[in-house]
């Protein structure tokens, strides 16, 4: 898949699949985020949004997570928090019966 730290096409395809899988689980986590204790909504939403941005950064780095660091910048993190807070305030009612 990777040859001594070099990103190959096989590695890119592998990472694309892993990112797709991670996004699937992040979407599931969105559904569950409204079911946890209210005090945890904002931290969970913050994590969801920031980890999604890390996936975006991996894609922006052409799937090179072997030699490049994928991260959310110092300015982008606090800019994301109001959106996370808004998402955390949305109350969804589930009928479990």
C-alpha positions in Angstrom: 0.0 0.0 0.0 2.7 2.5 0.9 6.3 2.3 -0.1 8.7 3.7 2.5 6.5 6.8 3.3 5.4 7.4 -0.2 1.7 7.6 -0.9 0.7 5.2 -3.7 -2.6 5.0 -5.6 -3.5 1.9 -3.5 -2.9 3.9 -0.3 -5.1 6.7 -1.6 -7.9 4.3 -2.3 -7.5 2.7 1.1 -7.7 6.1 2.8 -10.7 7.1 0.7 -12.5 4.0 2.0 -11.5 4.7 5.6 -12.7 8.3 5.4 -16.0 7.2 3.9 -16.4 4.7 6.7 -15.5 7.3 9.3 -18.0 9.7 7.9 -20.7 7.0 8.1 -20.0 6.5 11.8 -19.9 10.3 12.4 -23.4 10.5 10.8 -24.6 7.8 13.2 -23.1 9.7 16.0 -25.1 12.7 15.1 -28.3 10.8 15.7 -27.0 9.6 19.1 -25.7 13.0 20.2 -29.1 14.2 21.0 -29.8 11.2 23.2 -27.0 11.7 25.6 -27.1 14.0 28.7 -27.7 17.6 27.7 -24.5 18.8 29.3 -22.5 16.6 26.8 -24.2 17.8 23.7 -21.9 20.7 22.9 -18.6 18.8 23.5 -19.8 15.9 21.4 -20.9 18.1 18.6 -17.6 20.0 18.8 -15.7 16.8 18.4 -17.9 15.6 15.5 -17.3 18.8 13.6 -13.6 19.0 14.3 -12.9 15.4 13.5 -14.8 15.8 10.2 -12.5 18.8 9.4 -9.5 16.5 10.0 -10.8 14.1 7.4 -11.2 17.1 5.1 -7.6 18.0 5.8 -6.4 14.4 4.9 -8.2 14.8 1.6 -6.7 18.2 1.0 -3.3 16.7 1.7 -4.0 14.2 -1.2 -4.4 11.4 1.4 -0.8 11.8 2.6 -1.1 11.1 6.3 2.3 9.5 6.2 4.4 12.6 5.8 1.9 15.4 6.2 0.0 16.4 9.4 -3.8 16.8 9.0 -5.1 19.2 11.5 -7.6 22.0 12.2 -5.9 25.3 12.5 -6.0 27.6 15.6 -8.3 30.1 14.0 -10.6 27.5 12.4 -11.2 25.7 15.7 -12.9 28.5 17.6 -14.8 29.5 14.4 -16.3 26.0 14.4 -17.6 26.1 18.0 -20.6 28.4 17.4 -21.9 26.0 14.8 -21.3 23.1 17.1 -23.2 24.9 19.9 -26.1 25.6 17.5 -26.3 21.9 16.5 -26.1 20.9 20.2 -29.2 23.0 21.0 -31.4 21.2 18.5 -33.6 18.9 20.4 -34.8 15.7 18.6 -37.5 13.6 20.1 -37.3 9.9 19.5 -40.1 7.4 19.9 -38.4 4.3 21.2 -41.6 2.2 21.3 
